[in-house]
Amino acid sequence: MTLGARLGRAARALGLACTLLSCGKGDPTSAPRAEAKPVEAPRTTSREPLEALPVVPTLDPRVVALGRRLFHEPRLSGDNKVSCSSCHDLAKGGVDSKPLSAGVNGKLGLVNAPTVYNSGLNFVQFWDGRAATLEEQIGGPITNPIEMGSSWDKVLGALKADPSYVGDFGVLAGGITEENVRRAIADFERTLLTRGSPFDRFLAGDEAALGSEARAGYEMFKSVGCIACHQGRNVGGNMFQRFGVLGDYFKDRGHVSDADYGRYNVTHNESDRYVFRVPSLRNVVHTAPYFHDGSAATLPDAVQVMARYQLGRKLSAEQVKEIIAFLTSLSGEQAPAGAKI
């Protein structure tokens, strides 16, 4: 395929992405709350396809603190050993650094655990997009027999038997309910925005925030077509895309499983086979291994796989180095004060 054809395809994908940017704005919550301020990105004159992260939403700090506690609570699992933080360690980029996560009784999951950081900005949740909101997503791992292997009856019973939780849930109408557990954890996750990255400071006008290699990498990122799927404030997370646009990744990798079918498992439309939610690239240097199957052990590996199967090209070592310098500049603040208990 010629360079012109590749760029044309990238431009069409970018047009689709821009259309999808209007989808899924402002996840509805499972219970009413007073929002003091709308979530807005810092003011910038940048005309770039990437945007700075928005400010942390103003939410009830008591509910956020409760969600933080629940996020680290192993009693949400069937064996009382697995918590949300087991697979989404805030000190490790919001992941567990494993190709596949270990759930209850050591069972291995089917896909790589995506980062929880900035997850509130994704237009849908899970690799296959089967949950529209964070509240909906939370129920998936809790009741999944491989992941947390529990039930809502067990979870609510354990929480109600703990007087400290009864007191903490007093800030929410109805007390300890499934709806309120979902809301509290979701609100906590909405605060996990990794603001203050060098690239965001650059977008805000701080020219010194980005070095020459990272700037060259950003221009390379745009010129080769990565920007077609990784754009907006989350540098991804706002559209679906087929894994293997210009090459058959799954044929070459082999051992295809149902988990590789992606969006098809939700819609059962043949056109959705091997389609996944595009992941965010924020803090990507901290979230190895990569892809839904955890098959790329390093970031250089991941960049080359994307170049080959999504863009139909081979990058030089220098090009990869520059792109990674740019990707490194997307790392912001992690594990906010008080995020762990």
ZALUMTI-980132 format. One record per residue (C-alpha): x, y, z; residue number from 1. Coordinates in pm, whole numbers. Each point is the difference from the previous one (the first is absolute). Layout:
<sites>
+--------+--------+--------+------+
!     xx !     yy !     zz ! segu !
+--------+--------+--------+------+
!      X !      Y !      Z !  NUM !
...
+--------+--------+--------+------+
</sites>
This chain:
<sites>
+--------+--------+--------+------+
!     xx !     yy !     zz ! segu !
+--------+--------+--------+------+
!      0 !      0 !      0 !    1 !
!    136 !    345 !    -93 !    2 !
!     68 !    270 !    258 !    3 !
!   -286 !    202 !   -146 !    4 !
!   -239 !   -290 !     45 !    5 !
!    116 !    -58 !    356 !    6 !
!    -46 !    366 !     90 !    7 !
!   -339 !     -2 !   -169 !    8 !
!   -109 !   -294 !    213 !    9 !
!    137 !    172 !    309 !   10 !
!   -193 !    315 !    -89 !   11 !
!   -322 !   -200 !    -37 !   12 !
!     61 !   -165 !    337 !   13 !
!     62 !    342 !    154 !   14 !
!   -330 !    120 !   -142 !   15 !
!   -174 !   -295 !    165 !   16 !
!    181 !     74 !    323 !   17 !
!   -114 !    362 !     -7 !   18 !
!   -356 !   -119 !    -49 !   19 !
!     31 !   -237 !    294 !   20 !
!    138 !    275 !    221 !   21 !
!   -358 !    122 !     35 !   22 !
!   -105 !   -336 !    148 !   23 !
!     -9 !    -93 !    364 !   24 !
!     63 !    344 !    144 !   25 !
!    -52 !     28 !    373 !   26 !
!    -70 !   -350 !    132 !   27 !
!   -334 !      5 !    182 !   28 !
!     27 !    -95 !    365 !   29 !
!   -207 !   -262 !    170 !   30 !
!   -130 !    244 !    261 !   31 !
!    -61 !    376 !     -9 !   32 !
!    272 !    228 !    129 !   33 !
!     75 !    369 !     13 !   34 !
!    277 !     94 !   -243 !   35 !
!    166 !    321 !    112 !   36 !
!    180 !     62 !   -328 !   37 !
!      0 !   -144 !   -351 !   38 !
!    310 !   -194 !    -99 !   39 !
!    198 !    216 !   -239 !   40 !
!    346 !    -25 !   -147 !   41 !
!    248 !    274 !     87 !   42 !
!    -23 !    290 !   -240 !   43 !
!    246 !    -26 !   -285 !   44 !
!     44 !    154 !   -341 !   45 !
!    130 !   -327 !   -142 !   46 !
!   -151 !   -121 !   -326 !   47 !
!    156 !   -342 !     41 !   48 !
!   -202 !   -325 !    -37 !   49 !
!     91 !    -82 !    362 !   50 !
!   -147 !    178 !    300 !   51 !
!    114 !     49 !    359 !   52 !
!   -176 !   -205 !    264 !   53 !
!   -299 !    170 !    164 !   54 !
!     -3 !    112 !    359 !   55 !
!    -90 !   -260 !    260 !   56 !
!   -381 !      3 !     37 !   57 !
!   -145 !    150 !    315 !   58 !
!   -164 !   -291 !    181 !   59 !
!   -105 !    -62 !    358 !   60 !
!    332 !    -78 !    176 !   61 !
!   -175 !   -236 !    241 !   62 !
!   -131 !   -209 !   -289 !   63 !
!    342 !      5 !   -168 !   64 !
!    164 !   -114 !    326 !   65 !
!   -252 !   -283 !     27 !   66 !
!     70 !   -100 !   -358 !   67 !
!    373 !      2 !     72 !   68 !
!    -57 !   -237 !    291 !   69 !
!   -219 !   -232 !   -206 !   70 !
!    254 !      2 !   -284 !   71 !
!    251 !   -159 !    238 !   72 !
!   -252 !   -231 !    174 !   73 !
!     70 !   -376 !    -50 !   74 !
!   -337 !    -91 !    151 !   75 !
!   -154 !     96 !   -332 !   76 !
!    137 !   -330 !   -135 !   77 !
!   -117 !   -355 !     52 !   78 !
!    318 !   -111 !    178 !   79 !
!     49 !    327 !    193 !   80 !
!    345 !     39 !   -158 !   81 !
!    -52 !    196 !   -323 !   82 !
!    -84 !    371 !    -17 !   83 !
!    -29 !    243 !   -290 !   84 !
!    352 !    114 !     83 !   85 !
!    135 !   -353 !    -40 !   86 !
!    -16 !     41 !   -378 !   87 !
!      4 !    381 !     -7 !   88 !
!    287 !     93 !    230 !   89 !
!     19 !    377 !     26 !   90 !
!    372 !    -20 !     73 !   91 !
!     60 !   -193 !   -325 !   92 !
!   -173 !    219 !   -253 !   93 !
!   -346 !   -129 !     90 !   94 !
!     84 !   -352 !   -126 !   95 !
!    163 !   -315 !    138 !   96 !
!    282 !    -27 !   -258 !   97 !
!   -110 !   -352 !   -101 !   98 !
!   -117 !   -123 !   -343 !   99 !
!   -307 !   -151 !    169 !  100 !
!   -118 !     78 !    352 !  101 !
!    -47 !   -254 !    278 !  102 !
!   -350 !     -7 !    148 !  103 !
!   -165 !   -209 !    270 !  104 !
!    185 !   -318 !     89 !  105 !
!    278 !     97 !   -240 !  106 !
!   -214 !    -33 !   -314 !  107 !
!    141 !    188 !   -298 !  108 !
!   -214 !    256 !   -178 !  109 !
!    -58 !      3 !   -374 !  110 !
!    131 !    346 !    -89 !  111 !
!    263 !    244 !    122 !  112 !
!   -121 !    236 !    275 !  113 !
!    -23 !    356 !   -138 !  114 !
!    107 !    292 !    217 !  115 !
!   -256 !    155 !    234 !  116 !
!    166 !    341 !    -29 !  117 !
!   -203 !    240 !   -216 !  118 !
!   -255 !   -279 !    -57 !  119 !
!   -283 !    243 !     69 !  120 !
!     87 !    172 !   -329 !  121 !
!    -48 !   -313 !   -213 !  122 !
!   -315 !      9 !   -211 !  123 !
!    -74 !   -361 !     99 !  124 !
!    159 !   -247 !    243 !  125 !
!    176 !   -335 !    -51 !  126 !
!    201 !    -92 !   -308 !  127 !
!   -320 !   -108 !   -177 !  128 !
!   -203 !    302 !    114 !  129 !
!   -271 !   -207 !    166 !  130 !
!    -53 !    253 !    281 !  131 !
!   -115 !    354 !    -75 !  132 !
!     99 !    151 !    336 !  133 !
!    234 !    -55 !    291 !  134 !
!   -298 !    -93 !    216 !  135 !
!    -97 !   -272 !   -244 !  136 !
!    358 !   -122 !    -34 !  137 !
!     48 !    -51 !    374 !  138 !
!   -247 !   -287 !     15 !  139 !
!    190 !   -197 !   -265 !  140 !
!    311 !   -100 !    196 !  141 !
!   -189 !    -46 !    328 !  142 !
!   -230 !   -268 !   -141 !  143 !
!    243 !   -148 !   -253 !  144 !
!     80 !   -357 !    117 !  145 !
!    363 !     35 !   -109 !  146 !
!     72 !    352 !    124 !  147 !
!   -160 !     73 !    339 !  148 !
!   -246 !   -291 !      4 !  149 !
!   -258 !    153 !    232 !  150 !
!   -365 !    101 !     -3 !  151 !
!   -176 !    317 !    100 !  152 !
!   -176 !   -181 !    284 !  153 !
!    335 !   -106 !    146 !  154 !
!    156 !    344 !    -50 !  155 !
!   -288 !    188 !    160 !  156 !
!    -19 !   -249 !    285 !  157 !
!    369 !     43 !     82 !  158 !
!    -24 !    377 !     -6 !  159 !
!   -314 !     12 !    214 !  160 !
!    168 !   -221 !    259 !  161 !
!    274 !    261 !     45 !  162 !
!   -115 !    294 !    218 !  163 !
!    267 !    227 !   -148 !  164 !
!   -142 !    -49 !   -349 !  165 !
!   -353 !     58 !    128 !  166 !
!    121 !    335 !    130 !  167 !
!    191 !     90 !   -318 !  168 !
!   -299 !    -79 !   -223 !  169 !
!   -212 !    236 !    210 !  170 !
!    103 !    282 !   -237 !  171 !
!   -204 !   -164 !   -277 !  172 !
!   -377 !    -28 !     -1 !  173 !
!    -99 !   -362 !     44 !  174 !
!    323 !   -102 !    174 !  175 !
!    167 !   -321 !   -113 !  176 !
!   -150 !    -90 !   -337 !  177 !
!    140 !   -132 !   -326 !  178 !
!    -70 !    335 !   -162 !  179 !
!    194 !    187 !    266 !  180 !
!    297 !   -237 !    -15 !  181 !
!     17 !     58 !   -374 !  182 !
!    -30 !    375 !     41 !  183 !
!    267 !     31 !    268 !  184 !
!    262 !   -200 !   -189 !  185 !
!    -81 !    178 !   -326 !  186 !
!     33 !    342 !    161 !  187 !
!    337 !    -95 !    146 !  188 !
!    117 !   -119 !   -342 !  189 !
!   -114 !    327 !   -157 !  190 !
!    253 !    184 !    217 !  191 !
!    291 !   -209 !   -132 !  192 !
!    109 !    246 !   -266 !  193 !
!    375 !     11 !    -66 !  194 !
!     30 !    374 !    -48 !  195 !
!    314 !    207 !    -29 !  196 !
!    180 !   -196 !   -272 !  197 !
!    280 !    177 !   -192 !  198 !
!   -210 !    -21 !   -317 !  199 !
!   -302 !    159 !    168 !  200 !
!    221 !    280 !    126 !  201 !
!    128 !     41 !   -355 !  202 !
!   -357 !     25 !   -130 !  203 !
!    -66 !    269 !    261 !  204 !
!    285 !    211 !   -138 !  205 !
!    308 !   -120 !    190 !  206 !
!    241 !    -44 !   -290 !  207 !
!    276 !   -123 !    232 !  208 !
!   -213 !   -292 !    123 !  209 !
!     74 !   -208 !   -311 !  210 !
!    350 !    -88 !   -118 !  211 !
!    111 !    -13 !   -362 !  212 !
!    -18 !   -380 !    -24 !  213 !
!   -353 !     -8 !    142 !  214 !
!   -106 !    274 !   -242 !  215 !
!    145 !   -194 !   -291 !  216 !
!   -181 !   -307 !    128 !  217 !
!   -329 !    186 !     14 !  218 !
!     39 !    115 !   -358 !  219 !
!     87 !   -357 !    -99 !  220 !
!   -302 !   -129 !    195 !  221 !
!   -221 !    227 !   -209 !  222 !
!    169 !    -43 !   -337 !  223 !
!      4 !   -382 !     -6 !  224 !
!   -369 !    -17 !     96 !  225 !
!     -7 !   -102 !    370 !  226 !
!   -209 !    309 !     68 !  227 !
!   -288 !   -143 !   -204 !  228 !
!   -101 !   -224 !    292 !  229 !
!    185 !    155 !    294 !  230 !
!   -122 !    355 !     40 !  231 !
!   -208 !    222 !    227 !  232 !
!     52 !     55 !    371 !  233 !
!     67 !   -367 !     81 !  234 !
!    220 !    -60 !   -305 !  235 !
!   -237 !   -285 !    -83 !  236 !
!   -293 !   -158 !    180 !  237 !
!   -259 !    172 !   -219 !  238 !
!    -56 !   -241 !   -288 !  239 !
!      4 !   -364 !   -110 !  240 !
!    254 !   -132 !   -250 !  241 !
!     87 !   -332 !   -158 !  242 !
!    325 !   -159 !    118 !  243 !
!    164 !    -73 !   -334 !  244 !
!   -113 !    268 !   -246 !  245 !
!    291 !    -58 !   -240 !  246 !
!    110 !   -348 !    102 !  247 !
!   -143 !   -315 !    157 !  248 !
!    134 !     25 !    355 !  249 !
!   -194 !   -298 !    129 !  250 !
!    100 !   -233 !   -283 !  251 !
!    364 !     91 !     54 !  252 !
!    -22 !    -33 !    378 !  253 !
!   -202 !   -323 !    -11 !  254 !
!   -198 !   -172 !    276 !  255 !
!   -309 !    218 !    -48 !  256 !
!   -246 !    -13 !    291 !  257 !
!   -348 !    137 !     60 !  258 !
!    157 !    288 !    196 !  259 !
!    168 !    112 !   -324 !  260 !
!   -338 !     59 !   -165 !  261 !
!    -41 !    323 !    196 !  262 !
!   -311 !    201 !    -78 !  263 !
!   -149 !   -295 !   -191 !  264 !
!    -63 !   -173 !    333 !  265 !
!   -237 !    285 !     89 !  266 !
!   -176 !     74 !   -329 !  267 !
!     42 !   -331 !   -189 !  268 !
!     44 !    208 !   -315 !  269 !
!    267 !   -148 !   -224 !  270 !
!    133 !    349 !    -74 !  271 !
!     91 !     32 !    371 !  272 !
!    224 !   -306 !     11 !  273 !
!    349 !    100 !    126 !  274 !
!   -127 !    351 !     82 !  275 !
!     96 !    157 !    334 !  276 !
!    -27 !    328 !    184 !  277 !
!    314 !    197 !    -83 !  278 !
!    200 !     28 !    324 !  279 !
!    117 !    328 !    146 !  280 !
!    372 !     67 !    -37 !  281 !
!     27 !    217 !    308 !  282 !
!    259 !   -145 !    241 !  283 !
!     57 !   -277 !   -253 !  284 !
!    365 !    -35 !     99 !  285 !
!   -124 !   -134 !    336 !  286 !
!   -257 !   -252 !   -124 !  287 !
!    194 !   -284 !   -167 !  288 !
!    -72 !   -259 !   -129 !  289 !
!   -218 !    130 !   -281 !  290 !
!   -315 !    -81 !   -199 !  291 !
!   -304 !   -197 !    108 !  292 !
!    208 !   -318 !     -4 !  293 !
!    303 !    145 !    178 !  294 !
!    214 !   -130 !   -287 !  295 !
!    233 !    300 !    -34 !  296 !
!    244 !     -7 !    290 !  297 !
!    157 !    341 !    -65 !  298 !
!   -109 !    333 !   -141 !  299 !
!    236 !    -22 !   -301 !  300 !
!   -159 !   -336 !    -80 !  301 !
!   -347 !    153 !     23 !  302 !
!     90 !    297 !   -221 !  303 !
!    137 !   -227 !   -273 !  304 !
!   -302 !   -232 !     14 !  305 !
!   -232 !    299 !    -35 !  306 !
!    204 !    137 !   -289 !  307 !
!     -9 !   -332 !   -181 !  308 !
!   -360 !   -106 !     51 !  309 !
!   -178 !    335 !     26 !  310 !
!    208 !    216 !   -234 !  311 !
!    161 !   -255 !   -232 !  312 !
!    354 !    123 !     52 !  313 !
!    331 !    -74 !    170 !  314 !
!    147 !    272 !    222 !  315 !
!    370 !     56 !     45 !  316 !
!    159 !    -30 !    342 !  317 !
!     41 !    379 !      7 !  318 !
!   -367 !     56 !    -82 !  319 !
!   -106 !   -238 !    277 !  320 !
!    234 !    174 !    244 !  321 !
!   -149 !    340 !    -83 !  322 !
!   -358 !   -122 !     27 !  323 !
!     73 !   -154 !    339 !  324 !
!    152 !    330 !    115 !  325 !
!   -334 !    160 !    -86 !  326 !
!   -198 !   -277 !    170 !  327 !
!    213 !     44 !    312 !  328 !
!   -106 !    366 !     10 !  329 !
!   -361 !   -115 !     45 !  330 !
!     71 !   -124 !    354 !  331 !
!   -161 !    209 !    272 !  332 !
!    -69 !    -19 !    371 !  333 !
!    -86 !   -348 !    127 !  334 !
!   -123 !   -136 !    333 !  335 !
!   -139 !    327 !    142 !  336 !
!     50 !     62 !    368 !  337 !
!   -224 !   -228 !    201 !  338 !
!    -78 !   -225 !   -298 !  339 !
!    115 !   -310 !    189 !  340 !
!   -113 !   -119 !    341 !  341 !
+--------+--------+--------+------+
</sites>
